[in-house]
Amino acid sequence: MKKNLAEIDGISVVTPCYNEEEGMALLFSRLNSLEQMLICEEIEYEIILVDDGSVDRTRELAEQALVDHEHYQLVCHERNQGIGAALRTGFRTASKHIVVTVDADTNYDVRDVPLLLEYFNSGADLVTGSIFAPGAEWNYPAHRFVLSRSLVELYRRALKGKGDNIYTFTCGFRAYEREKLLECLPEADDFVATAEVLIRFL
């Protein structure tokens, strides 16, 4: 039987941001909804925004959000270093038992975090979302679908079966057990980092 989500011993939500000014309002709206869910479940939480050297108003908008939300933290890179570097900063800043990552572009809905958390009740160390999982919906161009599926097959072959239950190796919507995550930090600074950390876990 699944445990109640309230038994999760705290979560850190890590969101890398780079020139996301246009989407920040929607991101904060969804984060506010997630906060209410976590409060209702009595789960301790923190939300860590990592601004990776944005040159638009992303940092300014994040600073404004900190004024109204005591559980928000903002960590800034003075220059753009890449999403891998932003993730490492967020991972090292996180202090809770479960670390959740979600991209600031809102392609994945942070309000679905409770769905990720449920899988830890069966002993998972990492849970990843995927728009290509059975029953999922996607609205990307066909060529991106073909490219993504091809990359998945290449990763699976290279891993010799260890990734057969993975449908997307580069998804940014994930949940990790923090102590194991700190042993699997990616070295890449670019988007390869999302696949690298997953492969290190496997």
Backbone as CSV, one residue per row, in Angstrom:
resi,resn,N_x,N_y,N_z,CA_x,CA_y,CA_z,C_x,C_y,C_z
1,MET,0.845,-1.194,0.000,0.000,0.000,0.000,0.880,1.243,0.000
2,LYS,0.501,2.240,-0.772,1.294,3.470,-0.835,1.198,4.263,0.462
3,LYS,2.306,4.854,0.822,2.312,5.739,1.978,1.633,7.054,1.623
4,ASN,1.206,7.759,2.645,0.694,9.106,2.420,1.853,10.022,2.054
5,LEU,1.584,11.004,1.184,2.648,11.920,0.780,3.234,12.671,1.963
6,ALA,2.464,12.818,3.016,2.947,13.544,4.190,4.141,12.843,4.834
7,GLU,4.391,11.552,4.490,5.520,10.834,5.051,6.820,11.141,4.318
8,ILE,6.729,11.858,3.187,7.936,12.321,2.513,8.619,13.346,3.413
9,ASP,9.906,13.147,3.656,10.609,13.982,4.624,11.199,15.229,3.963
10,GLY,10.347,16.033,3.348,10.754,17.309,2.795,11.229,17.227,1.357
11,ILE,10.929,18.270,0.562,11.395,18.322,-0.818,12.004,19.695,-1.121
12,SER,13.000,19.656,-1.986,13.591,20.876,-2.537,13.240,20.914,-4.017
13,VAL,12.633,22.000,-4.470,12.319,22.174,-5.884,13.385,23.079,-6.489
14,VAL,14.112,22.569,-7.475,15.198,23.309,-8.117,14.777,23.682,-9.535
15,THR,14.791,24.976,-9.834,14.390,25.454,-11.153,15.489,26.334,-11.749
16,PRO,16.223,25.804,-12.744,17.204,26.642,-13.443,16.485,27.648,-14.336
17,CYS,16.961,28.873,-14.376,16.321,29.923,-15.177,17.374,30.647,-16.015
18,TYR,17.073,30.810,-17.292,17.935,31.618,-18.147,17.064,32.340,-19.171
19,ASN,16.957,33.661,-19.004,16.145,34.499,-19.913,14.715,33.966,-20.055
20,GLU,14.060,33.771,-18.905,12.702,33.229,-18.870,11.663,34.281,-18.495
21,GLU,11.964,35.534,-18.748,11.095,36.636,-18.340,9.633,36.413,-18.729
22,GLU,9.380,36.002,-19.962,8.004,35.892,-20.442,7.213,34.805,-19.722
23,GLY,7.884,33.773,-19.247,7.161,32.670,-18.619,7.156,32.693,-17.106
24,MET,7.782,33.694,-16.492,7.913,33.691,-15.033,6.573,33.802,-14.308
25,ALA,5.634,34.559,-14.867,4.331,34.706,-14.209,3.626,33.354,-14.110
26,LEU,3.643,32.587,-15.196,3.010,31.261,-15.184,3.762,30.322,-14.258
27,LEU,5.094,30.386,-14.274,5.883,29.539,-13.387,5.537,29.809,-11.932
28,PHE,5.487,31.079,-11.537,5.187,31.416,-10.149,3.762,31.018,-9.769
29,SER,2.834,31.147,-10.712,1.461,30.740,-10.447,1.401,29.248,-10.130
30,ARG,2.116,28.467,-10.918,2.119,27.021,-10.694,2.876,26.656,-9.414
31,LEU,3.965,27.358,-9.134,4.696,27.115,-7.892,3.832,27.433,-6.682
32,ASN,3.027,28.489,-6.779,2.118,28.830,-5.691,1.115,27.710,-5.450
33,SER,0.611,27.123,-6.540,-0.330,26.012,-6.408,0.336,24.807,-5.757
34,LEU,1.586,24.537,-6.178,2.321,23.426,-5.571,2.526,23.678,-4.082
35,GLU,2.863,24.902,-3.723,3.046,25.233,-2.309,1.812,24.886,-1.497
36,GLN,0.649,25.234,-2.008,-0.594,24.950,-1.285,-0.801,23.452,-1.109
37,MET,-0.468,22.673,-2.144,-0.578,21.219,-2.030,0.334,20.687,-0.934
38,LEU,1.581,21.171,-0.921,2.556,20.688,0.047,2.182,21.108,1.462
39,ILE,1.654,22.313,1.597,1.201,22.780,2.910,0.059,21.911,3.418
40,CYS,-0.869,21.580,2.524,-2.010,20.723,2.906,-1.537,19.346,3.336
41,GLU,-0.482,18.838,2.708,0.060,17.521,3.045,1.068,17.592,4.189
42,GLU,1.333,18.821,4.679,2.273,19.054,5.777,3.678,18.546,5.426
43,ILE,4.095,18.797,4.184,5.431,18.425,3.723,6.322,19.663,3.765
44,GLU,7.467,19.556,4.415,8.421,20.665,4.420,8.985,20.840,3.009
45,TYR,9.254,22.086,2.641,9.717,22.319,1.278,10.538,23.594,1.189
46,GLU,11.297,23.688,0.100,12.001,24.903,-0.274,12.007,24.962,-1.793
47,ILE,11.979,26.163,-2.346,11.987,26.360,-3.791,13.227,27.168,-4.139
48,ILE,14.113,26.575,-4.917,15.399,27.183,-5.236,15.415,27.568,-6.707
49,LEU,15.488,28.860,-6.972,15.595,29.368,-8.331,17.060,29.685,-8.608
50,VAL,17.598,29.117,-9.676,18.978,29.378,-10.046,18.975,30.200,-11.323
51,ASP,19.314,31.479,-11.197,19.390,32.332,-12.385,20.786,32.185,-12.984
52,ASP,20.822,31.654,-14.203,22.097,31.340,-14.837,22.572,32.481,-15.742
53,GLY,22.744,33.653,-15.138,23.279,34.795,-15.874,22.319,35.396,-16.884
54,SER,21.033,35.434,-16.551,20.048,36.003,-17.477,20.358,37.459,-17.776
55,VAL,20.030,37.886,-19.005,20.244,39.281,-19.394,18.917,40.000,-19.613
56,ASP,17.808,39.347,-19.282,16.507,40.017,-19.333,16.057,40.280,-17.889
57,ARG,14.755,40.306,-17.612,14.253,40.646,-16.274,14.029,39.409,-15.402
58,THR,14.548,38.264,-15.796,14.334,37.036,-15.022,14.776,37.194,-13.574
59,ARG,15.983,37.688,-13.392,16.523,37.841,-12.028,15.682,38.835,-11.229
60,GLU,15.299,39.930,-11.845,14.485,40.943,-11.162,13.153,40.351,-10.707
61,LEU,12.505,39.593,-11.580,11.217,38.995,-11.231,11.365,37.951,-10.136
62,ALA,12.455,37.204,-10.166,12.704,36.220,-9.119,12.937,36.900,-7.778
63,GLU,13.666,38.019,-7.788,13.906,38.769,-6.551,12.603,39.298,-5.970
64,GLN,11.692,39.735,-6.840,10.391,40.199,-6.374,9.608,39.069,-5.714
65,ALA,9.725,37.861,-6.273,9.013,36.714,-5.713,9.512,36.376,-4.316
66,LEU,10.805,36.586,-4.079,11.369,36.291,-2.765,10.738,37.129,-1.670
67,VAL,10.298,38.313,-2.010,9.715,39.215,-1.015,8.456,38.622,-0.420
68,ASP,7.669,37.951,-1.241,6.374,37.427,-0.804,6.400,35.957,-0.409
69,HIS,7.510,35.262,-0.622,7.556,33.829,-0.364,8.785,33.478,0.470
70,GLU,8.576,33.180,1.721,9.694,32.919,2.623,10.420,31.613,2.309
71,HIS,9.778,30.707,1.570,10.410,29.429,1.268,11.204,29.455,-0.041
72,TYR,11.261,30.615,-0.701,12.018,30.757,-1.944,13.471,31.120,-1.647
73,GLN,14.377,30.572,-2.444,15.776,31.000,-2.434,16.176,31.330,-3.870
74,LEU,16.989,32.336,-4.035,17.510,32.694,-5.349,19.032,32.628,-5.309
75,VAL,19.585,31.827,-6.204,21.033,31.725,-6.344,21.374,32.192,-7.749
76,CYS,22.354,33.089,-7.873,22.636,33.699,-9.178,24.054,33.414,-9.661
77,HIS,24.143,33.061,-10.938,25.426,33.044,-11.631,25.587,34.400,-12.309
78,GLU,26.729,35.007,-12.163,26.929,36.322,-12.752,27.069,36.264,-14.271
79,ARG,27.414,35.096,-14.798,27.439,34.896,-16.248,26.798,33.553,-16.566
80,ASN,26.358,33.403,-17.775,25.736,32.153,-18.199,26.764,31.026,-18.234
81,GLN,26.472,29.946,-17.517,27.391,28.811,-17.441,26.805,27.535,-18.037
82,GLY,25.513,27.534,-18.336,24.892,26.340,-18.886,24.008,25.643,-17.877
83,ILE,23.036,24.882,-18.387,22.055,24.259,-17.499,22.694,23.226,-16.574
84,GLY,23.747,22.557,-17.045,24.416,21.594,-16.167,25.001,22.261,-14.940
85,ALA,25.643,23.414,-15.151,26.213,24.169,-14.038,25.114,24.684,-13.116
86,ALA,23.991,25.133,-13.704,22.871,25.616,-12.894,22.282,24.495,-12.047
87,LEU,22.181,23.301,-12.627,21.671,22.158,-11.868,22.605,21.814,-10.713
88,ARG,23.907,21.780,-10.960,24.856,21.481,-9.880,24.712,22.483,-8.744
89,THR,24.580,23.766,-9.092,24.394,24.791,-8.053,23.138,24.520,-7.250
90,GLY,22.036,24.217,-7.938,20.783,23.926,-7.256,20.868,22.682,-6.402
91,PHE,21.509,21.626,-6.921,21.636,20.383,-6.166,22.432,20.593,-4.884
92,ARG,23.499,21.376,-4.989,24.341,21.595,-3.810,23.675,22.529,-2.797
93,THR,22.751,23.348,-3.274,22.025,24.250,-2.370,20.892,23.533,-1.663
94,ALA,20.304,22.548,-2.323,19.138,21.838,-1.784,19.481,21.143,-0.471
95,SER,18.520,21.139,0.453,18.765,20.558,1.771,17.750,19.492,2.179
96,LYS,16.722,19.292,1.374,15.664,18.358,1.756,15.926,16.951,1.233
97,HIS,15.149,16.009,1.721,15.320,14.590,1.405,15.154,14.286,-0.081
98,ILE,14.128,14.869,-0.713,13.860,14.657,-2.132,14.125,15.963,-2.881
99,VAL,14.877,15.867,-3.984,15.162,17.032,-4.815,14.401,16.878,-6.127
100,VAL,13.561,17.858,-6.429,12.772,17.861,-7.654,13.307,18.937,-8.583
101,THR,13.505,18.594,-9.852,13.901,19.601,-10.833,12.760,19.815,-11.815
102,VAL,12.574,21.053,-12.210,11.576,21.380,-13.237,12.083,22.591,-14.007
103,ASP,11.980,22.519,-15.337,12.442,23.613,-16.175,11.550,24.840,-16.008
104,ALA,12.135,26.015,-16.129,11.379,27.256,-15.973,10.471,27.545,-17.158
105,ASP,10.662,26.826,-18.285,9.845,27.120,-19.474,8.420,26.595,-19.369
106,THR,8.101,25.893,-18.287,6.742,25.406,-17.966,6.208,24.373,-18.960
107,ASN,7.083,23.752,-19.762,6.616,22.662,-20.616,6.103,21.491,-19.787
108,TYR,6.724,21.284,-18.630,6.211,20.329,-17.654,5.586,21.126,-16.519
109,ASP,4.511,20.592,-15.962,3.739,21.311,-14.961,4.201,20.922,-13.562
110,VAL,4.769,21.874,-12.843,5.282,21.609,-11.503,4.182,21.157,-10.551
111,ARG,2.919,21.402,-10.897,1.810,20.939,-10.053,1.683,19.420,-10.067
112,ASP,2.410,18.750,-10.970,2.405,17.285,-11.027,3.459,16.660,-10.121
113,VAL,4.154,17.468,-9.335,5.175,16.945,-8.427,4.643,15.826,-7.530
114,PRO,3.426,15.930,-6.957,2.942,14.823,-6.122,2.915,13.479,-6.844
115,LEU,2.734,13.484,-8.168,2.751,12.229,-8.922,4.144,11.602,-8.903
116,LEU,5.176,12.446,-8.955,6.544,11.940,-8.868,6.826,11.375,-7.474
117,LEU,6.375,12.081,-6.454,6.688,11.691,-5.085,6.124,10.325,-4.730
118,GLU,4.976,9.975,-5.303,4.338,8.709,-4.961,5.246,7.507,-5.242
119,TYR,6.112,7.610,-6.260,6.945,6.469,-6.642,8.043,6.160,-5.640
120,PHE,8.373,7.108,-4.778,9.390,6.845,-3.774,8.898,5.865,-2.722
121,ASN,7.589,5.668,-2.661,7.032,4.729,-1.692,7.368,3.283,-2.039
122,SER,7.743,3.026,-3.287,8.101,1.666,-3.692,9.606,1.488,-3.779
123,GLY,10.349,2.426,-3.210,11.800,2.277,-3.119,12.593,2.938,-4.222
124,ALA,11.981,3.790,-5.025,12.707,4.453,-6.109,13.718,5.452,-5.549
125,ASP,14.840,5.596,-6.250,15.832,6.617,-5.927,15.713,7.810,-6.854
126,LEU,15.105,7.582,-8.032,14.944,8.622,-9.041,13.661,8.351,-9.814
127,VAL,12.906,9.404,-10.074,11.695,9.300,-10.892,11.774,10.387,-11.956
128,THR,11.568,10.006,-13.204,11.638,10.986,-14.284,10.337,11.028,-15.064
129,GLY,9.954,12.228,-15.447,8.793,12.383,-16.307,9.178,12.124,-17.752
130,SER,8.179,11.959,-18.607,8.432,11.815,-20.035,7.131,12.002,-20.799
131,ILE,7.184,12.844,-21.836,6.009,12.995,-22.682,5.856,11.811,-23.620
132,PHE,6.847,10.909,-23.645,6.803,9.758,-24.535,6.433,8.465,-23.818
133,ALA,6.147,8.536,-22.523,5.733,7.343,-21.790,4.357,6.890,-22.285
134,PRO,4.040,5.604,-22.143,2.727,5.116,-22.578,1.587,5.920,-21.951
135,GLY,0.664,6.387,-22.784,-0.477,7.155,-22.306,-0.246,8.642,-22.190
136,ALA,1.016,9.074,-22.371,1.326,10.506,-22.268,0.940,11.226,-23.558
137,GLU,0.812,12.540,-23.460,0.475,13.357,-24.622,1.652,14.264,-24.957
138,TRP,1.830,14.540,-26.243,2.903,15.434,-26.657,2.436,16.228,-27.864
139,ASN,2.960,17.439,-28.000,2.561,18.301,-29.120,3.784,18.900,-29.817
140,TYR,4.884,18.165,-29.791,6.100,18.605,-30.464,6.039,18.241,-31.949
141,PRO,6.803,18.935,-32.797,6.871,18.572,-34.215,7.352,17.136,-34.393
142,ALA,6.920,16.505,-35.484,7.229,15.097,-35.722,8.737,14.837,-35.753
143,HIS,9.519,15.777,-36.300,10.957,15.539,-36.406,11.619,15.473,-35.029
144,ARG,11.070,16.245,-34.058,11.616,16.185,-32.704,11.272,14.851,-32.042
145,PHE,10.084,14.339,-32.362,9.699,13.038,-31.822,10.646,11.958,-32.332
146,VAL,10.903,11.972,-33.632,11.785,10.973,-34.240,13.196,11.085,-33.656
147,LEU,13.706,12.307,-33.518,15.041,12.514,-32.954,15.106,12.004,-31.519
148,SER,14.099,12.343,-30.720,14.088,11.929,-29.315,14.036,10.412,-29.186
149,ARG,13.188,9.785,-29.979,13.076,8.333,-29.917,14.384,7.668,-30.352
150,SER,15.044,8.248,-31.350,16.315,7.691,-31.819,17.386,7.783,-30.738
151,LEU,17.422,8.920,-30.032,18.397,9.089,-28.955,18.139,8.107,-27.824
152,VAL,16.875,7.884,-27.513,16.528,6.931,-26.459,17.056,5.540,-26.810
153,GLU,16.860,5.118,-28.045,17.331,3.796,-28.457,18.849,3.695,-28.374
154,LEU,19.550,4.776,-28.738,21.010,4.770,-28.647,21.470,4.646,-27.196
155,TYR,20.822,5.403,-26.302,21.165,5.323,-24.880,20.898,3.924,-24.345
156,ARG,19.752,3.342,-24.700,19.404,2.005,-24.211,20.420,0.962,-24.659
157,ARG,20.828,1.050,-25.917,21.814,0.091,-26.424,23.148,0.250,-25.705
158,ALA,23.557,1.498,-25.493,24.824,1.749,-24.815,24.795,1.245,-23.376
159,LEU,23.620,1.304,-22.746,23.481,0.885,-21.349,23.183,-0.599,-21.210
160,LYS,23.031,-1.295,-22.333,22.855,-2.757,-22.350,21.705,-3.215,-21.453
161,GLY,20.563,-2.549,-21.640,19.358,-2.984,-20.937,19.031,-2.241,-19.662
162,LYS,20.009,-1.497,-19.109,19.754,-0.818,-17.839,18.738,0.322,-17.964
163,GLY,18.563,0.846,-19.191,17.632,1.958,-19.365,16.372,1.592,-20.112
164,ASP,16.007,0.304,-20.091,14.862,-0.135,-20.889,13.527,0.432,-20.406
165,ASN,13.462,0.891,-19.165,12.221,1.488,-18.663,12.266,3.010,-18.690
166,ILE,13.239,3.585,-19.410,13.370,5.033,-19.539,12.891,5.449,-20.926
167,TYR,11.986,6.441,-20.975,11.426,6.887,-22.247,12.019,8.205,-22.730
168,THR,12.647,8.954,-21.815,13.316,10.205,-22.169,14.532,10.362,-21.255
169,PHE,15.712,10.496,-21.827,16.923,10.620,-21.024,17.263,12.081,-20.731
170,THR,16.596,13.009,-21.382,16.945,14.426,-21.232,15.830,15.249,-20.589
171,CYS,14.843,14.591,-20.023,13.742,15.325,-19.384,14.246,16.081,-18.151
172,GLY,13.775,17.323,-17.986,14.183,18.121,-16.842,13.243,18.022,-15.661
173,PHE,12.160,17.245,-15.791,11.179,17.103,-14.714,11.423,15.777,-13.998
174,ARG,12.125,15.864,-12.883,12.546,14.658,-12.165,12.498,14.860,-10.662
175,ALA,12.581,13.748,-9.950,12.730,13.762,-8.497,13.831,12.779,-8.122
176,TYR,14.701,13.210,-7.231,15.863,12.406,-6.838,15.915,12.269,-5.314
177,GLU,16.453,11.146,-4.854,16.805,11.015,-3.450,18.121,11.769,-3.254
178,ARG,18.135,12.757,-2.372,19.227,13.728,-2.317,20.591,13.100,-2.065
179,GLU,20.699,12.198,-1.110,22.004,11.657,-0.769,22.626,10.924,-1.950
180,LYS,21.824,10.187,-2.691,22.358,9.487,-3.867,22.653,10.474,-4.996
181,LEU,21.837,11.531,-5.096,22.058,12.538,-6.123,23.432,13.178,-5.970
182,LEU,23.832,13.464,-4.745,25.112,14.117,-4.505,26.286,13.234,-4.916
183,GLU,26.047,11.925,-5.065,27.083,11.015,-5.546,27.085,10.909,-7.073
184,CYS,26.077,11.509,-7.715,25.908,11.347,-9.168,25.834,12.684,-9.899
185,LEU,26.454,13.711,-9.341,26.379,15.031,-9.960,27.000,15.012,-11.361
186,PRO,26.356,15.682,-12.310,26.901,15.700,-13.675,28.115,16.603,-13.773
187,GLU,29.011,16.268,-14.705,30.176,17.101,-14.962,29.931,18.062,-16.121
188,ALA,29.055,17.694,-17.042,28.779,18.535,-18.211,28.078,19.817,-17.784
189,ASP,28.371,20.900,-18.489,27.731,22.181,-18.205,26.502,22.425,-19.087
190,ASP,26.395,21.702,-20.188,25.305,21.947,-21.135,24.167,20.956,-20.911
191,PHE,23.294,20.796,-21.920,22.110,19.950,-21.782,22.442,18.466,-21.664
192,VAL,23.663,18.090,-21.995,24.073,16.696,-21.812,23.975,16.297,-20.338
193,ALA,24.041,17.281,-19.449,24.024,17.015,-18.014,22.778,16.265,-17.568
194,THR,21.635,16.556,-18.203,20.396,15.888,-17.770,20.463,14.389,-18.043
195,ALA,21.056,14.003,-19.175,21.242,12.578,-19.469,22.342,11.993,-18.586
196,GLU,23.391,12.768,-18.356,24.534,12.266,-17.596,24.143,11.874,-16.181
197,VAL,23.377,12.717,-15.506,23.028,12.403,-14.122,22.137,11.168,-14.060
198,LEU,21.258,10.992,-15.042,20.408,9.811,-15.085,21.243,8.556,-15.311
199,ILE,22.199,8.625,-16.228,23.061,7.484,-16.508,23.913,7.141,-15.302
200,ARG,24.399,8.154,-14.577,25.165,7.890,-13.365,24.315,7.158,-12.331
201,PHE,23.041,7.515,-12.214,22.150,6.800,-11.301,22.003,5.341,-11.723
202,LEU,21.791,5.109,-13.011,21.617,3.748,-13.511,22.880,2.910,-13.256
